[in-house]
């Protein structure tokens, strides 16, 4: 089953490129830039990756980001991820990145964008990997900061597909960011938002009604609200679920109690993704395998999760159809 999962054609819709910063890469870039870290070995870094909640993760996440200083760093980070994703059956990836976190420490958006775009072009040429870039606004910062960042991002409109909302959910409702997402929609960008991870189901509703999000990242608390669940099914709202992330951040106590299987059963368009794999212990195939084992997912449910990943993407209809055909052909070949 694991080999079937590994090469199963799939899309990854919830991946923070800064969250692919592996311990060896962290040490390598710290040495390059003469940065002193509070860690001296890969083992020490891994021990620090025991989180009690989302905020405890974010504290280390932003600290690690400090080693990303130049265009080459961002290129190398993305390229390492693309190689892993390609090896695990990913045909398309939506890549989140956090402009504000880099601007705050003195980098320009040109540095970040050029590095990422160079890696994207290389992945397209060498792997035929489709990639969309989606900058996210940090919800613990003000909407004025988000508006300033959005204005800067317009310079890169040709290489940006949409905008997202991430960072600490508690105390930072989607309603805080209505103006910036209204401007993003007016410019033709696609909209997605983290909601219903640590925050309540009402944050999912706010994301849909106030931000007009087309997709919800996480959304695992939706089943607490039957009316909302029915709406997600009826309106075919994609949810990008990250099982190992939910486990690592104590959203669930163990994977056996994760709601993913129930979400599929009630008709929610839920997909499996890796979120911040360097910190949470696994890339996309690892999430498929861990979720499959813990929840006893059938092959049909596993295939449905892959199908939902393409259906929930921001790809055009023709490209979705082509990828779905590849998925069907793969399944015909390996299941008959």
PELINJO-V924756 format. One line per field, one symbol per residue. phi: phi as a letter, one per 30 degrees, with the letter a starting at -180 (. if undefined). psi: psi as a letter, one per 20 degrees, with the letter a starting at -180 (. if undefined). A space follows every 10 residues. Layout:
# PELINJO-V924756
phi=???
psi=???
This chain:
# PELINJO-V924756
phi=.dddddcdea cccbbcdddc ddeddedddd dechcdcdcc addddddddc ccaddddded edddedddcb eddddddddd dedddedcid cbbccdbced ddddcjdcdd eddddddddd ddddddbhdd bccbdcdddd cddeddddde dddddcedcc cabbbbiddd ibdeedbddd dddddddidd bbadaiccdd eddddddddc chdcbcciid cdddbddded deddchddcc cbedddddci dbdaddcdde ddddddjddc bcbcibddcc ildddddedd ddddchdddd dddddddddd dddcddedde dddddddddd dddccc
psi=hhhgggjppr qpinoohhjj nqghgghghg ggjlppqjqi rhghghhiko qhaghhghgh ghghhiiohr ghghgggghg ghggggikjp hqpooqrngh hhhhjjqqhg gggggghhhg hghgghikpp pppnqqpoii rrhggggggg hhhhhkhhjp haqrpaapgp imqhhikggh hghgghjjqq pqppqkfhrr hhhggghghh ilpiqppeji jhiioggggh ghggjloqpn qnghghghjk hqhqhhjpjg hhgghjjpmp rpriemhhhj kqaghhgggg ggghjlprhg hghhggghhg hirjqrgghg hghhhhgggg gghii.
